[in-house]
Amino acid sequence: MPVIKSIKGDDTNSVFRSFLQKLLEQQAVNELLVPVIAESGENIVPTLIHDKTALDGRVLVAPVINGSSATHLVQLTEEKRDKTIGAVLRPCEARAVVELVKLKQIEPENVLQIGTGCMGTISIRNYSKLIRSGKTSDGLNKMIMKDRYADVEKDIGIRESCKMCTYRISPTTDITVGFNIMDKGVELIVMSQTEKGEGVLNGLDLPDGAKIDGMEERLKEMNEQTEKFIQEISVELDAMTTTQEDLQKSMDLCIKCFNCMNMCPICYCKECFFKSAPVIPSPAQYSKRAAKKGSLSMPSDKMLFQLGRMNHMITSCVGCGQCLEACPNDVDYLRQFPYMAKIIQKIFDYEAGKNPDDPLPLADFKEDELYPK
Amino acid sequence: MSESDNGFEPRILGFLCNWCSYTGADLAGVSRLQYPPNFIPIRVMCSGAVDIAFVIKALMEGADAVLIAGCHPGDCHYISGNYKARRRVTILKSILEKYGFDEKRVWLRWIAASEGPLFADTIREMYDEIKKLGPNSLKRSGMS
């Protein structure tokens, strides 16, 4: 049975803040990795919090994501230390963590994963604009929580990858938190999902809580909406790339800045294969290739990089859309990743980040499968 | 000459595993079996050691088809390399197909060290098939 605790307060920020401060205060964790709204108010920044006072008055709940915190956890757990880090993760980040643990890039032992519910996020570029135009993080939160599919998306532009995401909560984190918006004030429901989470919550001096009534039905309803959206968008994405010309059109925009690879939580290689010597031509090779083909578009090997990267990481792609966020030219090809991930992972009956016990498709096999037998 | 003679001579690149398929190709050679000379073999230690990026690179840089050949299931020198190659090739083919490529240009076959005739047959079969398909459009000018 999961341990459920409750914190009541005036607004979403204050209850979440007091929960996180309690974790630090009672030394359940030594540090917190949590996205905090910057002082300018226009951006959200993943921040490593040491003193609980650093959270005083700061805004923590906003429908915007700035890079995947999973990549920071790779760096923070690179060496074994005796500090416990509490990491606040959205479902896509938590799922990336699951994959990175399997890929042996994150050591989860000293990490307390705190999953937050997620109704979708706005592109960081849009978010700044919205704040400058007078919207508030709280107002945006309420808009998205109320209805993430109706008119809101036209006004504020929830990211496409978020609209395609079927994860409203993180299924694997140690602790999951959710808000119960009441007529007067807000209740934060904190629930354990693992033994580690159970231990931490039992040690916290907090009143017991209960599951929110009708939550499962609501989540189901939302997922039905999501499935409908996926079907609609799949038709569009499918039509976008059915020929090599379509793909080349995307590649013509690619400047091979490697932003997509750098921001991808799954792309963990210290040196990318596509930046390594075997694929970087020498000056003579450039000439030879241009002579052979008649012409060579520069930078060379964009398609090799893009198709190759997809082949390398698609079985672990969590569809977070950080690649598209990072792309300076909005290369349409990157929109395909969440869609292709679903198709490819289905072949192996796998869903990235869903279950820590499912082996990685590329590291596993069945004797009797696929072709040739 | 095959019946589908259209004057096109395909270039076929092959990644052959050291323990089975390369030895099989060797056997085809010492047995003096005839097969089209359009095949360019590359010896690799295991079919599971072939990075799919090299297959894509080959297709973009002049190969009309790529063969990956390894030990039969259960016979891999490294126990499971061939099974892993099979998964990777399946992913590659699904992706290529999605983007309008002819996935028939990528072949995965199991050829044992004793199967010289099977090796020669495979190359002949591949030659005929690819000759019918014509040149690979990926290697044309402008694609990069």
Interface residues (C-beta under 8 A of the other chain):
Chain A: T241 T242 T243 Q244 E245 D246 L247 Q248 M251 F273 F274 V279 R289 K292 K293 G294 S295 L296 S297 M298 S300 D301 K302 M303 L304 L307 G308 M310 N311 H312 I314 T315 M340 I343 I344 I347 F348 P361 L362 A363 F365 K366 E367 E369 L370 Y371 P372 K373
Chain B: D51 I52 A53 I56 K57 M60 E61 G62 P73 G74 S80 Y83 K84 R86 R87 R88 T90 I91 L92 S94 I95 L96 K98 Y99 G100 F101 L108 R109 W110 S137 L138 K139 R140 S141 G142 M143 S144
